[in-house]
Amino acid sequence: MIIRETLSYDDVLLVPKYSNIISRSEVDIATSLSPDMIYEFPVISAPMDTVTEESMGIAMAQAGGLGVVHRYNSIEEQRVMCWNILDSGYGTPTAAVGVTGDYLERASELVSIGVQILCLDVAHGHHALMKDAIGKIKSEHDVHIMAGNVATKKSFEDLARWGADSIRVGIGGGSICSTRIQTGHGVPGFQSILDCFRADTKRDVKIIADGGIKTSGDMVKAFAAGADFVMVGSMLAGTDESPGESFVNINGDRVKNYRGMASKEAQINWRGSVGSHEGVSTFIPHRGPVVPILEEIKRGLRSGFSYSGARNLLELQANAEFVIQTSSGLAESHTHIMDRFGG
């Protein structure tokens, strides 16, 4: 039995460093999946049926990022969405596939229309089925494989050895995920990034921080800890571009659905039965267009980099110094005038 302390995003803060950055426009937040896959915006929208379909994929591409079209649909439906993203001229779409069932047919159909990145979307990616799926897809297609999810250095190294080009790191930290409660398994997301960044294969395989990220400040922490990209769901859900119609609830508020893909509601919708219940379904406020949210994230990232005196991701990771904060420190980190004066 091994017991060790682990850290979440709320447990740490970055120490401000000397900066000679005069304007935040000097900060370059670009990153890459490979030498020929460079993205101006290091954010990926999650492959969830209430987050990423055609409209979100186009919006993310326009912003310089990436959207992963979910796999909870027919092959034809996914093919059409990815084709329309490609046809928009803003970027190459990514499509999620599984590791069982129709995944090889789905992968072949998507690659045939020009998809260059396949996301092998599995809750527990350190698995024999993942190893088999990576091998089969790589043997048939020259395509970038984004695999996951994993939570440890060992699992990251194994997926890299199996042929993954980028790996989603994080288990159980999503805002609508109940995996840790239902199964007792998981590692705090920030700790997972720290651990995987130390992997022997890190120089060749990209880290995608996935889960537990609530703010642009959390994103900066993830990048400083070693991530190359962050993947988010709740930060983009409820927008015009997220799938689904908005409606007015009994309180008179306009809302949209947001649900985990392991929630009871999602499982019934896409496969007609419920297995392990590891997510929840809820309604969140309708937030309007996603573009202002993406622009706010970009401003937050550039500001965050500048506080470490960093003009790019490599400088941020080289300059980063973290401190652990107490619960009192966390409370101090949030705006708290209302606690003192009410209102």
Helices and strands as residue ranges (DSSP letters): G 9-11, E 12-14, G 24-26, E 31-34, E 37-39, E 43-45, H 54-62, E 66-69, H 75-87, E 94-97, H 103-112, E 117-121, H 128-140, E 144-150, H 153-162, E 166-169, H 179-183, H 189-197, E 206-210, H 216-225, E 229-232, E 247-248, E 254-259, H 264-271, E 281-285, H 291-307, H 313-319, E 322-324, H 327-333, H 337-341
